[in-house]
Amino acid sequence: MTETATTRVSLGDLRGRKGRTKADAPEAPDLGQDFWDKAKIVQPEPKKSVHLRVDADVLDFFKAQGKGHLTRMNAVLRSYVEARRRS
């Protein structure tokens, strides 16, 4: 971390910030009652746990990209499924 990235604040200043939000945060526009009348609650489908055997080099490739390799493998499979459904 560089010197400019670190700032010192007093305990009193921190206590004064408690419960405050960022004043410069943009305010969202009012969506209106019509939006909420048409809104639907969507529950994501639960994932299934499977035992999958893959080639060692394929697993090594995804693992080498760091944390989240199983999520990335799922994304590749999802992309393939969606492409096949379109064709």
PyMOL Python script that loads the backbone (N, CA, C, O; Angstrom):
from pymol import cmd

cmd.read_pdbstr("""\
ATOM      1  N   MET A   1       0.841  -1.166   0.000  1.00  0.00           N
ATOM      2  CA  MET A   1       0.000   0.000   0.000  1.00  0.00           C
ATOM      3  C   MET A   1       0.888   1.232   0.000  1.00  0.00           C
ATOM      4  O   MET A   1       1.911   1.264   0.684  1.00  0.00           O
ATOM      5  N   THR A   2       0.510   2.221  -0.747  1.00  0.00           N
ATOM      6  CA  THR A   2       1.317   3.438  -0.824  1.00  0.00           C
ATOM      7  C   THR A   2       0.951   4.386   0.307  1.00  0.00           C
ATOM      8  O   THR A   2      -0.088   4.236   0.950  1.00  0.00           O
ATOM      9  N   GLU A   3       1.807   5.349   0.535  1.00  0.00           N
ATOM     10  CA  GLU A   3       1.565   6.351   1.573  1.00  0.00           C
ATOM     11  C   GLU A   3       0.263   7.112   1.328  1.00  0.00           C
ATOM     12  O   GLU A   3      -0.468   7.408   2.273  1.00  0.00           O
ATOM     13  N   THR A   4      -0.030   7.429   0.074  1.00  0.00           N
ATOM     14  CA  THR A   4      -1.220   8.220  -0.231  1.00  0.00           C
ATOM     15  C   THR A   4      -2.507   7.432  -0.047  1.00  0.00           C
ATOM     16  O   THR A   4      -3.575   8.033   0.078  1.00  0.00           O
ATOM     17  N   ALA A   5      -2.441   6.115  -0.025  1.00  0.00           N
ATOM     18  CA  ALA A   5      -3.647   5.306   0.114  1.00  0.00           C
ATOM     19  C   ALA A   5      -4.085   5.176   1.568  1.00  0.00           C
ATOM     20  O   ALA A   5      -5.206   4.739   1.829  1.00  0.00           O
ATOM     21  N   THR A   6      -3.235   5.543   2.513  1.00  0.00           N
ATOM     22  CA  THR A   6      -3.546   5.408   3.924  1.00  0.00           C
ATOM     23  C   THR A   6      -3.844   6.772   4.521  1.00  0.00           C
ATOM     24  O   THR A   6      -3.072   7.717   4.354  1.00  0.00           O
ATOM     25  N   THR A   7      -4.971   6.866   5.218  1.00  0.00           N
ATOM     26  CA  THR A   7      -5.310   8.122   5.884  1.00  0.00           C
ATOM     27  C   THR A   7      -5.516   7.856   7.367  1.00  0.00           C
ATOM     28  O   THR A   7      -5.928   6.767   7.766  1.00  0.00           O
ATOM     29  N   ARG A   8      -5.227   8.856   8.169  1.00  0.00           N
ATOM     30  CA  ARG A   8      -5.423   8.748   9.613  1.00  0.00           C
ATOM     31  C   ARG A   8      -6.690   9.516   9.980  1.00  0.00           C
ATOM     32  O   ARG A   8      -6.928  10.627   9.504  1.00  0.00           O
ATOM     33  N   VAL A   9      -7.491   8.894  10.836  1.00  0.00           N
ATOM     34  CA  VAL A   9      -8.683   9.565  11.344  1.00  0.00           C
ATOM     35  C   VAL A   9      -8.731   9.371  12.855  1.00  0.00           C
ATOM     36  O   VAL A   9      -8.207   8.395  13.392  1.00  0.00           O
ATOM     37  N   SER A  10      -9.360  10.306  13.514  1.00  0.00           N
ATOM     38  CA  SER A  10      -9.465  10.204  14.969  1.00  0.00           C
ATOM     39  C   SER A  10     -10.629   9.295  15.343  1.00  0.00           C
ATOM     40  O   SER A  10     -11.520   9.033  14.534  1.00  0.00           O
ATOM     41  N   LEU A  11     -10.603   8.824  16.575  1.00  0.00           N
ATOM     42  CA  LEU A  11     -11.687   7.986  17.071  1.00  0.00           C
ATOM     43  C   LEU A  11     -12.996   8.765  17.075  1.00  0.00           C
ATOM     44  O   LEU A  11     -14.057   8.212  16.786  1.00  0.00           O
ATOM     45  N   GLY A  12     -12.916  10.035  17.399  1.00  0.00           N
ATOM     46  CA  GLY A  12     -14.109  10.882  17.384  1.00  0.00           C
ATOM     47  C   GLY A  12     -14.703  11.006  15.986  1.00  0.00           C
ATOM     48  O   GLY A  12     -15.921  10.997  15.810  1.00  0.00           O
ATOM     49  N   ASP A  13     -13.817  11.123  14.992  1.00  0.00           N
ATOM     50  CA  ASP A  13     -14.277  11.204  13.605  1.00  0.00           C
ATOM     51  C   ASP A  13     -14.970   9.904  13.193  1.00  0.00           C
ATOM     52  O   ASP A  13     -16.015   9.929  12.543  1.00  0.00           O
ATOM     53  N   LEU A  14     -14.387   8.781  13.573  1.00  0.00           N
ATOM     54  CA  LEU A  14     -14.999   7.493  13.253  1.00  0.00           C
ATOM     55  C   LEU A  14     -16.356   7.343  13.926  1.00  0.00           C
ATOM     56  O   LEU A  14     -17.308   6.849  13.321  1.00  0.00           O
ATOM     57  N   ARG A  15     -16.438   7.771  15.180  1.00  0.00           N
ATOM     58  CA  ARG A  15     -17.727   7.700  15.889  1.00  0.00           C
ATOM     59  C   ARG A  15     -18.761   8.597  15.207  1.00  0.00           C
ATOM     60  O   ARG A  15     -19.944   8.262  15.158  1.00  0.00           O
ATOM     61  N   GLY A  16     -18.313   9.724  14.689  1.00  0.00           N
ATOM     62  CA  GLY A  16     -19.218  10.635  13.997  1.00  0.00           C
ATOM     63  C   GLY A  16     -19.729  10.069  12.681  1.00  0.00           C
ATOM     64  O   GLY A  16     -20.807  10.443  12.219  1.00  0.00           O
ATOM     65  N   ARG A  17     -18.969   9.178  12.080  1.00  0.00           N
ATOM     66  CA  ARG A  17     -19.370   8.563  10.808  1.00  0.00           C
ATOM     67  C   ARG A  17     -20.343   7.401  10.996  1.00  0.00           C
ATOM     68  O   ARG A  17     -20.987   6.966  10.042  1.00  0.00           O
ATOM     69  N   LYS A  18     -20.446   6.906  12.214  1.00  0.00           N
ATOM     70  CA  LYS A  18     -21.279   5.729  12.473  1.00  0.00           C
ATOM     71  C   LYS A  18     -22.719   6.000  12.047  1.00  0.00           C
ATOM     72  O   LYS A  18     -23.317   7.005  12.431  1.00  0.00           O
ATOM     73  N   GLY A  19     -23.256   5.096  11.255  1.00  0.00           N
ATOM     74  CA  GLY A  19     -24.633   5.204  10.805  1.00  0.00           C
ATOM     75  C   GLY A  19     -24.843   6.093   9.594  1.00  0.00           C
ATOM     76  O   GLY A  19     -25.947   6.150   9.053  1.00  0.00           O
ATOM     77  N   ARG A  20     -23.800   6.788   9.162  1.00  0.00           N
ATOM     78  CA  ARG A  20     -23.931   7.648   7.983  1.00  0.00           C
ATOM     79  C   ARG A  20     -23.681   6.853   6.717  1.00  0.00           C
ATOM     80  O   ARG A  20     -22.984   5.839   6.732  1.00  0.00           O
ATOM     81  N   THR A  21     -24.249   7.317   5.640  1.00  0.00           N
ATOM     82  CA  THR A  21     -23.989   6.723   4.331  1.00  0.00           C
ATOM     83  C   THR A  21     -23.201   7.727   3.506  1.00  0.00           C
ATOM     84  O   THR A  21     -23.038   8.877   3.914  1.00  0.00           O
ATOM     85  N   LYS A  22     -22.722   7.307   2.373  1.00  0.00           N
ATOM     86  CA  LYS A  22     -21.969   8.220   1.509  1.00  0.00           C
ATOM     87  C   LYS A  22     -22.895   9.317   0.989  1.00  0.00           C
ATOM     88  O   LYS A  22     -23.928   9.039   0.379  1.00  0.00           O
ATOM     89  N   ALA A  23     -22.515  10.543   1.236  1.00  0.00           N
ATOM     90  CA  ALA A  23     -23.337  11.676   0.804  1.00  0.00           C
ATOM     91  C   ALA A  23     -23.316  11.837  -0.708  1.00  0.00           C
ATOM     92  O   ALA A  23     -24.254  12.382  -1.289  1.00  0.00           O
ATOM     93  N   ASP A  24     -22.250  11.366  -1.350  1.00  0.00           N
ATOM     94  CA  ASP A  24     -22.135  11.540  -2.792  1.00  0.00           C
ATOM     95  C   ASP A  24     -22.716  10.369  -3.582  1.00  0.00           C
ATOM     96  O   ASP A  24     -22.587  10.317  -4.805  1.00  0.00           O
ATOM     97  N   ALA A  25     -23.352   9.432  -2.884  1.00  0.00           N
ATOM     98  CA  ALA A  25     -23.942   8.294  -3.592  1.00  0.00           C
ATOM     99  C   ALA A  25     -25.121   8.795  -4.425  1.00  0.00           C
ATOM    100  O   ALA A  25     -25.969   9.531  -3.921  1.00  0.00           O
ATOM    101  N   PRO A  26     -25.177   8.399  -5.697  1.00  0.00           N
ATOM    102  CA  PRO A  26     -26.281   8.869  -6.539  1.00  0.00           C
ATOM    103  C   PRO A  26     -27.613   8.294  -6.058  1.00  0.00           C
ATOM    104  O   PRO A  26     -27.693   7.139  -5.640  1.00  0.00           O
ATOM    105  N   GLU A  27     -28.631   9.105  -6.126  1.00  0.00           N
ATOM    106  CA  GLU A  27     -29.944   8.658  -5.707  1.00  0.00           C
ATOM    107  C   GLU A  27     -30.622   7.973  -6.888  1.00  0.00           C
ATOM    108  O   GLU A  27     -30.602   8.485  -8.007  1.00  0.00           O
ATOM    109  N   ALA A  28     -31.211   6.835  -6.639  1.00  0.00           N
ATOM    110  CA  ALA A  28     -31.878   6.080  -7.702  1.00  0.00           C
ATOM    111  C   ALA A  28     -33.191   6.767  -8.063  1.00  0.00           C
ATOM    112  O   ALA A  28     -33.862   7.332  -7.200  1.00  0.00           O
ATOM    113  N   PRO A  29     -33.551   6.715  -9.340  1.00  0.00           N
ATOM    114  CA  PRO A  29     -34.822   7.323  -9.736  1.00  0.00           C
ATOM    115  C   PRO A  29     -35.995   6.513  -9.177  1.00  0.00           C
ATOM    116  O   PRO A  29     -35.875   5.310  -8.946  1.00  0.00           O
ATOM    117  N   ASP A  30     -37.115   7.179  -8.966  1.00  0.00           N
ATOM    118  CA  ASP A  30     -38.318   6.501  -8.491  1.00  0.00           C
ATOM    119  C   ASP A  30     -38.834   5.613  -9.616  1.00  0.00           C
ATOM    120  O   ASP A  30     -39.075   6.087 -10.726  1.00  0.00           O
ATOM    121  N   LEU A  31     -39.001   4.335  -9.330  1.00  0.00           N
ATOM    122  CA  LEU A  31     -39.428   3.391 -10.362  1.00  0.00           C
ATOM    123  C   LEU A  31     -40.925   3.434 -10.608  1.00  0.00           C
ATOM    124  O   LEU A  31     -41.389   2.948 -11.640  1.00  0.00           O
ATOM    125  N   GLY A  32     -41.675   3.989  -9.708  1.00  0.00           N
ATOM    126  CA  GLY A  32     -43.106   4.129  -9.905  1.00  0.00           C
ATOM    127  C   GLY A  32     -43.882   2.877  -9.538  1.00  0.00           C
ATOM    128  O   GLY A  32     -43.344   1.770  -9.519  1.00  0.00           O
ATOM    129  N   GLN A  33     -45.157   3.079  -9.248  1.00  0.00           N
ATOM    130  CA  GLN A  33     -46.014   1.971  -8.821  1.00  0.00           C
ATOM    131  C   GLN A  33     -46.224   0.953  -9.937  1.00  0.00           C
ATOM    132  O   GLN A  33     -46.343  -0.242  -9.665  1.00  0.00           O
ATOM    133  N   ASP A  34     -46.271   1.407 -11.192  1.00  0.00           N
ATOM    134  CA  ASP A  34     -46.473   0.499 -12.322  1.00  0.00           C
ATOM    135  C   ASP A  34     -45.372  -0.557 -12.384  1.00  0.00           C
ATOM    136  O   ASP A  34     -45.643  -1.728 -12.649  1.00  0.00           O
ATOM    137  N   PHE A  35     -44.125  -0.139 -12.138  1.00  0.00           N
ATOM    138  CA  PHE A  35     -43.005  -1.083 -12.128  1.00  0.00           C
ATOM    139  C   PHE A  35     -43.226  -2.148 -11.070  1.00  0.00           C
ATOM    140  O   PHE A  35     -43.082  -3.339 -11.343  1.00  0.00           O
ATOM    141  N   TRP A  36     -43.575  -1.724  -9.862  1.00  0.00           N
ATOM    142  CA  TRP A  36     -43.729  -2.672  -8.758  1.00  0.00           C
ATOM    143  C   TRP A  36     -44.957  -3.553  -8.931  1.00  0.00           C
ATOM    144  O   TRP A  36     -44.964  -4.693  -8.466  1.00  0.00           O
ATOM    145  N   ASP A  37     -45.998  -3.048  -9.594  1.00  0.00           N
ATOM    146  CA  ASP A  37     -47.182  -3.874  -9.851  1.00  0.00           C
ATOM    147  C   ASP A  37     -46.859  -5.029 -10.796  1.00  0.00           C
ATOM    148  O   ASP A  37     -47.437  -6.109 -10.680  1.00  0.00           O
ATOM    149  N   LYS A  38     -45.936  -4.800 -11.732  1.00  0.00           N
ATOM    150  CA  LYS A  38     -45.569  -5.830 -12.709  1.00  0.00           C
ATOM    151  C   LYS A  38     -44.389  -6.691 -12.255  1.00  0.00           C
ATOM    152  O   LYS A  38     -44.077  -7.695 -12.895  1.00  0.00           O
ATOM    153  N   ALA A  39     -43.738  -6.313 -11.168  1.00  0.00           N
ATOM    154  CA  ALA A  39     -42.545  -7.036 -10.700  1.00  0.00           C
ATOM    155  C   ALA A  39     -42.909  -8.442 -10.234  1.00  0.00           C
ATOM    156  O   ALA A  39     -43.969  -8.665  -9.651  1.00  0.00           O
ATOM    157  N   LYS A  40     -42.014  -9.376 -10.503  1.00  0.00           N
ATOM    158  CA  LYS A  40     -42.212 -10.767 -10.092  1.00  0.00           C
ATOM    159  C   LYS A  40     -40.996 -11.226  -9.302  1.00  0.00           C
ATOM    160  O   LYS A  40     -39.862 -10.881  -9.633  1.00  0.00           O
ATOM    161  N   ILE A  41     -41.241 -11.998  -8.264  1.00  0.00           N
ATOM    162  CA  ILE A  41     -40.149 -12.577  -7.485  1.00  0.00           C
ATOM    163  C   ILE A  41     -39.663 -13.818  -8.218  1.00  0.00           C
ATOM    164  O   ILE A  41     -40.452 -14.699  -8.559  1.00  0.00           O
ATOM    165  N   VAL A  42     -38.369 -13.880  -8.454  1.00  0.00           N
ATOM    166  CA  VAL A  42     -37.782 -15.015  -9.166  1.00  0.00           C
ATOM    167  C   VAL A  42     -36.789 -15.701  -8.238  1.00  0.00           C
ATOM    168  O   VAL A  42     -35.841 -15.075  -7.763  1.00  0.00           O
ATOM    169  N   GLN A  43     -37.003 -16.973  -7.984  1.00  0.00           N
ATOM    170  CA  GLN A  43     -36.098 -17.757  -7.153  1.00  0.00           C
ATOM    171  C   GLN A  43     -35.112 -18.484  -8.056  1.00  0.00           C
ATOM    172  O   GLN A  43     -35.531 -19.130  -9.017  1.00  0.00           O
ATOM    173  N   PRO A  44     -33.810 -18.399  -7.776  1.00  0.00           N
ATOM    174  CA  PRO A  44     -32.845 -19.139  -8.593  1.00  0.00           C
ATOM    175  C   PRO A  44     -32.984 -20.635  -8.351  1.00  0.00           C
ATOM    176  O   PRO A  44     -33.292 -21.078  -7.245  1.00  0.00           O
ATOM    177  N   GLU A  45     -32.750 -21.399  -9.406  1.00  0.00           N
ATOM    178  CA  GLU A  45     -32.817 -22.847  -9.255  1.00  0.00           C
ATOM    179  C   GLU A  45     -31.611 -23.320  -8.459  1.00  0.00           C
ATOM    180  O   GLU A  45     -30.495 -22.850  -8.682  1.00  0.00           O
ATOM    181  N   PRO A  46     -31.828 -24.252  -7.527  1.00  0.00           N
ATOM    182  CA  PRO A  46     -30.691 -24.744  -6.742  1.00  0.00           C
ATOM    183  C   PRO A  46     -29.735 -25.545  -7.612  1.00  0.00           C
ATOM    184  O   PRO A  46     -30.146 -26.199  -8.571  1.00  0.00           O
ATOM    185  N   LYS A  47     -28.465 -25.484  -7.268  1.00  0.00           N
ATOM    186  CA  LYS A  47     -27.460 -26.238  -8.013  1.00  0.00           C
ATOM    187  C   LYS A  47     -27.432 -27.668  -7.506  1.00  0.00           C
ATOM    188  O   LYS A  47     -27.805 -27.946  -6.367  1.00  0.00           O
ATOM    189  N   LYS A  48     -26.986 -28.566  -8.365  1.00  0.00           N
ATOM    190  CA  LYS A  48     -26.853 -29.968  -7.995  1.00  0.00           C
ATOM    191  C   LYS A  48     -25.385 -30.303  -7.822  1.00  0.00           C
ATOM    192  O   LYS A  48     -24.532 -29.821  -8.567  1.00  0.00           O
ATOM    193  N   SER A  49     -25.104 -31.121  -6.846  1.00  0.00           N
ATOM    194  CA  SER A  49     -23.739 -31.575  -6.612  1.00  0.00           C
ATOM    195  C   SER A  49     -23.525 -32.859  -7.409  1.00  0.00           C
ATOM    196  O   SER A  49     -24.321 -33.794  -7.325  1.00  0.00           O
ATOM    197  N   VAL A  50     -22.440 -32.892  -8.183  1.00  0.00           N
ATOM    198  CA  VAL A  50     -22.133 -34.073  -8.990  1.00  0.00           C
ATOM    199  C   VAL A  50     -20.662 -34.436  -8.840  1.00  0.00           C
ATOM    200  O   VAL A  50     -19.829 -33.600  -8.488  1.00  0.00           O
ATOM    201  N   HIS A  51     -20.367 -35.684  -9.111  1.00  0.00           N
ATOM    202  CA  HIS A  51     -18.981 -36.137  -9.182  1.00  0.00           C
ATOM    203  C   HIS A  51     -18.653 -36.201 -10.663  1.00  0.00           C
ATOM    204  O   HIS A  51     -19.292 -36.945 -11.408  1.00  0.00           O
ATOM    205  N   LEU A  52     -17.671 -35.433 -11.097  1.00  0.00           N
ATOM    206  CA  LEU A  52     -17.356 -35.318 -12.515  1.00  0.00           C
ATOM    207  C   LEU A  52     -15.885 -35.605 -12.737  1.00  0.00           C
ATOM    208  O   LEU A  52     -15.026 -34.996 -12.100  1.00  0.00           O
ATOM    209  N   ARG A  53     -15.597 -36.517 -13.625  1.00  0.00           N
ATOM    210  CA  ARG A  53     -14.207 -36.834 -13.952  1.00  0.00           C
ATOM    211  C   ARG A  53     -13.816 -36.040 -15.194  1.00  0.00           C
ATOM    212  O   ARG A  53     -14.459 -36.137 -16.239  1.00  0.00           O
ATOM    213  N   VAL A  54     -12.758 -35.260 -15.062  1.00  0.00           N
ATOM    214  CA  VAL A  54     -12.250 -34.479 -16.189  1.00  0.00           C
ATOM    215  C   VAL A  54     -10.773 -34.787 -16.370  1.00  0.00           C
ATOM    216  O   VAL A  54     -10.105 -35.259 -15.450  1.00  0.00           O
ATOM    217  N   ASP A  55     -10.277 -34.516 -17.563  1.00  0.00           N
ATOM    218  CA  ASP A  55      -8.855 -34.725 -17.831  1.00  0.00           C
ATOM    219  C   ASP A  55      -8.026 -33.829 -16.915  1.00  0.00           C
ATOM    220  O   ASP A  55      -8.426 -32.712 -16.587  1.00  0.00           O
ATOM    221  N   ALA A  56      -6.871 -34.337 -16.510  1.00  0.00           N
ATOM    222  CA  ALA A  56      -6.004 -33.613 -15.580  1.00  0.00           C
ATOM    223  C   ALA A  56      -5.593 -32.254 -16.126  1.00  0.00           C
ATOM    224  O   ALA A  56      -5.549 -31.274 -15.381  1.00  0.00           O
ATOM    225  N   ASP A  57      -5.289 -32.185 -17.426  1.00  0.00           N
ATOM    226  CA  ASP A  57      -4.851 -30.905 -17.981  1.00  0.00           C
ATOM    227  C   ASP A  57      -5.977 -29.872 -18.001  1.00  0.00           C
ATOM    228  O   ASP A  57      -5.725 -28.673 -17.878  1.00  0.00           O
ATOM    229  N   VAL A  58      -7.211 -30.334 -18.156  1.00  0.00           N
ATOM    230  CA  VAL A  58      -8.355 -29.417 -18.130  1.00  0.00           C
ATOM    231  C   VAL A  58      -8.508 -28.840 -16.723  1.00  0.00           C
ATOM    232  O   VAL A  58      -8.664 -27.630 -16.559  1.00  0.00           O
ATOM    233  N   LEU A  59      -8.464 -29.696 -15.723  1.00  0.00           N
ATOM    234  CA  LEU A  59      -8.573 -29.233 -14.344  1.00  0.00           C
ATOM    235  C   LEU A  59      -7.409 -28.311 -13.983  1.00  0.00           C
ATOM    236  O   LEU A  59      -7.605 -27.277 -13.345  1.00  0.00           O
ATOM    237  N   ASP A  60      -6.206 -28.687 -14.391  1.00  0.00           N
ATOM    238  CA  ASP A  60      -5.023 -27.856 -14.119  1.00  0.00           C
ATOM    239  C   ASP A  60      -5.159 -26.468 -14.737  1.00  0.00           C
ATOM    240  O   ASP A  60      -4.768 -25.470 -14.132  1.00  0.00           O
ATOM    241  N   PHE A  61      -5.719 -26.413 -15.951  1.00  0.00           N
ATOM    242  CA  PHE A  61      -5.917 -25.131 -16.629  1.00  0.00           C
ATOM    243  C   PHE A  61      -6.800 -24.205 -15.798  1.00  0.00           C
ATOM    244  O   PHE A  61      -6.457 -23.045 -15.574  1.00  0.00           O
ATOM    245  N   PHE A  62      -7.940 -24.724 -15.342  1.00  0.00           N
ATOM    246  CA  PHE A  62      -8.862 -23.901 -14.567  1.00  0.00           C
ATOM    247  C   PHE A  62      -8.297 -23.569 -13.190  1.00  0.00           C
ATOM    248  O   PHE A  62      -8.459 -22.445 -12.715  1.00  0.00           O
ATOM    249  N   LYS A  63      -7.644 -24.517 -12.549  1.00  0.00           N
ATOM    250  CA  LYS A  63      -7.057 -24.267 -11.232  1.00  0.00           C
ATOM    251  C   LYS A  63      -5.959 -23.213 -11.310  1.00  0.00           C
ATOM    252  O   LYS A  63      -5.789 -22.425 -10.380  1.00  0.00           O
ATOM    253  N   ALA A  64      -5.213 -23.193 -12.411  1.00  0.00           N
ATOM    254  CA  ALA A  64      -4.121 -22.231 -12.573  1.00  0.00           C
ATOM    255  C   ALA A  64      -4.637 -20.794 -12.627  1.00  0.00           C
ATOM    256  O   ALA A  64      -3.878 -19.855 -12.387  1.00  0.00           O
ATOM    257  N   GLN A  65      -5.907 -20.619 -12.937  1.00  0.00           N
ATOM    258  CA  GLN A  65      -6.489 -19.276 -12.999  1.00  0.00           C
ATOM    259  C   GLN A  65      -6.875 -18.750 -11.623  1.00  0.00           C
ATOM    260  O   GLN A  65      -7.308 -17.605 -11.492  1.00  0.00           O
ATOM    261  N   GLY A  66      -6.717 -19.581 -10.601  1.00  0.00           N
ATOM    262  CA  GLY A  66      -6.951 -19.120  -9.231  1.00  0.00           C
ATOM    263  C   GLY A  66      -8.284 -19.545  -8.663  1.00  0.00           C
ATOM    264  O   GLY A  66      -9.003 -20.373  -9.222  1.00  0.00           O
ATOM    265  N   LYS A  67      -8.583 -18.941  -7.523  1.00  0.00           N
ATOM    266  CA  LYS A  67      -9.798 -19.264  -6.784  1.00  0.00           C
ATOM    267  C   LYS A  67     -11.031 -19.096  -7.670  1.00  0.00           C
ATOM    268  O   LYS A  67     -11.108 -18.165  -8.472  1.00  0.00           O
ATOM    269  N   GLY A  68     -11.983 -19.997  -7.518  1.00  0.00           N
ATOM    270  CA  GLY A  68     -13.210 -19.932  -8.306  1.00  0.00           C
ATOM    271  C   GLY A  68     -13.174 -20.779  -9.558  1.00  0.00           C
ATOM    272  O   GLY A  68     -13.964 -20.564 -10.477  1.00  0.00           O
ATOM    273  N   HIS A  69     -12.258 -21.751  -9.607  1.00  0.00           N
ATOM    274  CA  HIS A  69     -12.125 -22.552 -10.831  1.00  0.00           C
ATOM    275  C   HIS A  69     -13.381 -23.368 -11.118  1.00  0.00           C
ATOM    276  O   HIS A  69     -13.719 -23.566 -12.285  1.00  0.00           O
ATOM    277  N   LEU A  70     -14.077 -23.843 -10.102  1.00  0.00           N
ATOM    278  CA  LEU A  70     -15.303 -24.610 -10.343  1.00  0.00           C
ATOM    279  C   LEU A  70     -16.412 -23.709 -10.887  1.00  0.00           C
ATOM    280  O   LEU A  70     -17.202 -24.135 -11.729  1.00  0.00           O
ATOM    281  N   THR A  71     -16.469 -22.491 -10.417  1.00  0.00           N
ATOM    282  CA  THR A  71     -17.449 -21.533 -10.931  1.00  0.00           C
ATOM    283  C   THR A  71     -17.177 -21.228 -12.397  1.00  0.00           C
ATOM    284  O   THR A  71     -18.107 -21.143 -13.200  1.00  0.00           O
ATOM    285  N   ARG A  72     -15.894 -21.063 -12.752  1.00  0.00           N
ATOM    286  CA  ARG A  72     -15.546 -20.806 -14.156  1.00  0.00           C
ATOM    287  C   ARG A  72     -15.859 -22.016 -15.030  1.00  0.00           C
ATOM    288  O   ARG A  72     -16.316 -21.858 -16.162  1.00  0.00           O
ATOM    289  N   MET A  73     -15.617 -23.219 -14.519  1.00  0.00           N
ATOM    290  CA  MET A  73     -15.944 -24.421 -15.289  1.00  0.00           C
ATOM    291  C   MET A  73     -17.451 -24.482 -15.532  1.00  0.00           C
ATOM    292  O   MET A  73     -17.889 -24.837 -16.626  1.00  0.00           O
ATOM    293  N   ASN A  74     -18.242 -24.137 -14.522  1.00  0.00           N
ATOM    294  CA  ASN A  74     -19.689 -24.113 -14.682  1.00  0.00           C
ATOM    295  C   ASN A  74     -20.101 -23.073 -15.720  1.00  0.00           C
ATOM    296  O   ASN A  74     -21.018 -23.312 -16.505  1.00  0.00           O
ATOM    297  N   ALA A  75     -19.434 -21.926 -15.731  1.00  0.00           N
ATOM    298  CA  ALA A  75     -19.752 -20.870 -16.702  1.00  0.00           C
ATOM    299  C   ALA A  75     -19.471 -21.332 -18.129  1.00  0.00           C
ATOM    300  O   ALA A  75     -20.236 -21.024 -19.043  1.00  0.00           O
ATOM    301  N   VAL A  76     -18.376 -22.069 -18.324  1.00  0.00           N
ATOM    302  CA  VAL A  76     -18.051 -22.598 -19.657  1.00  0.00           C
ATOM    303  C   VAL A  76     -19.118 -23.602 -20.088  1.00  0.00           C
ATOM    304  O   VAL A  76     -19.572 -23.579 -21.232  1.00  0.00           O
ATOM    305  N   LEU A  77     -19.512 -24.472 -19.181  1.00  0.00           N
ATOM    306  CA  LEU A  77     -20.555 -25.454 -19.503  1.00  0.00           C
ATOM    307  C   LEU A  77     -21.885 -24.759 -19.790  1.00  0.00           C
ATOM    308  O   LEU A  77     -22.601 -25.154 -20.710  1.00  0.00           O
ATOM    309  N   ARG A  78     -22.219 -23.735 -19.017  1.00  0.00           N
ATOM    310  CA  ARG A  78     -23.464 -23.002 -19.245  1.00  0.00           C
ATOM    311  C   ARG A  78     -23.447 -22.334 -20.615  1.00  0.00           C
ATOM    312  O   ARG A  78     -24.452 -22.355 -21.326  1.00  0.00           O
ATOM    313  N   SER A  79     -22.328 -21.747 -20.987  1.00  0.00           N
ATOM    314  CA  SER A  79     -22.187 -21.098 -22.287  1.00  0.00           C
ATOM    315  C   SER A  79     -22.398 -22.105 -23.415  1.00  0.00           C
ATOM    316  O   SER A  79     -23.052 -21.803 -24.414  1.00  0.00           O
ATOM    317  N   TYR A  80     -21.845 -23.293 -23.250  1.00  0.00           N
ATOM    318  CA  TYR A  80     -22.004 -24.345 -24.250  1.00  0.00           C
ATOM    319  C   TYR A  80     -23.479 -24.744 -24.374  1.00  0.00           C
ATOM    320  O   TYR A  80     -24.003 -24.869 -25.481  1.00  0.00           O
ATOM    321  N   VAL A  81     -24.136 -24.941 -23.244  1.00  0.00           N
ATOM    322  CA  VAL A  81     -25.554 -25.334 -23.254  1.00  0.00           C
ATOM    323  C   VAL A  81     -26.396 -24.269 -23.945  1.00  0.00           C
ATOM    324  O   VAL A  81     -27.241 -24.595 -24.780  1.00  0.00           O
ATOM    325  N   GLU A  82     -26.178 -23.007 -23.610  1.00  0.00           N
ATOM    326  CA  GLU A  82     -26.962 -21.930 -24.220  1.00  0.00           C
ATOM    327  C   GLU A  82     -26.711 -21.824 -25.716  1.00  0.00           C
ATOM    328  O   GLU A  82     -27.639 -21.549 -26.476  1.00  0.00           O
ATOM    329  N   ALA A  83     -25.480 -22.034 -26.152  1.00  0.00           N
ATOM    330  CA  ALA A  83     -25.167 -22.001 -27.583  1.00  0.00           C
ATOM    331  C   ALA A  83     -25.872 -23.139 -28.312  1.00  0.00           C
ATOM    332  O   ALA A  83     -26.385 -22.947 -29.414  1.00  0.00           O
ATOM    333  N   ARG A  84     -25.900 -24.308 -27.710  1.00  0.00           N
ATOM    334  CA  ARG A  84     -26.565 -25.462 -28.334  1.00  0.00           C
ATOM    335  C   ARG A  84     -28.077 -25.264 -28.394  1.00  0.00           C
ATOM    336  O   ARG A  84     -28.722 -25.683 -29.355  1.00  0.00           O
ATOM    337  N   ARG A  85     -28.635 -24.637 -27.386  1.00  0.00           N
ATOM    338  CA  ARG A  85     -30.086 -24.392 -27.377  1.00  0.00           C
ATOM    339  C   ARG A  85     -30.488 -23.403 -28.465  1.00  0.00           C
ATOM    340  O   ARG A  85     -31.590 -23.491 -29.006  1.00  0.00           O
ATOM    341  N   ARG A  86     -29.599 -22.461 -28.789  1.00  0.00           N
ATOM    342  CA  ARG A  86     -29.904 -21.471 -29.829  1.00  0.00           C
ATOM    343  C   ARG A  86     -29.825 -22.061 -31.224  1.00  0.00           C
ATOM    344  O   ARG A  86     -30.476 -21.574 -32.148  1.00  0.00           O
ATOM    345  N   SER A  87     -29.026 -23.112 -31.379  1.00  0.00           N
ATOM    346  CA  SER A  87     -28.832 -23.654 -32.732  1.00  0.00           C
ATOM    347  C   SER A  87     -29.822 -24.736 -33.070  1.00  0.00           C
ATOM    348  O   SER A  87     -29.784 -25.286 -34.170  1.00  0.00           O
TER     349      SER A  87
END
""", "prot")
cmd.dss("prot")
cmd.show_as("cartoon", "prot")
cmd.util.cbc("prot")
cmd.orient("prot")
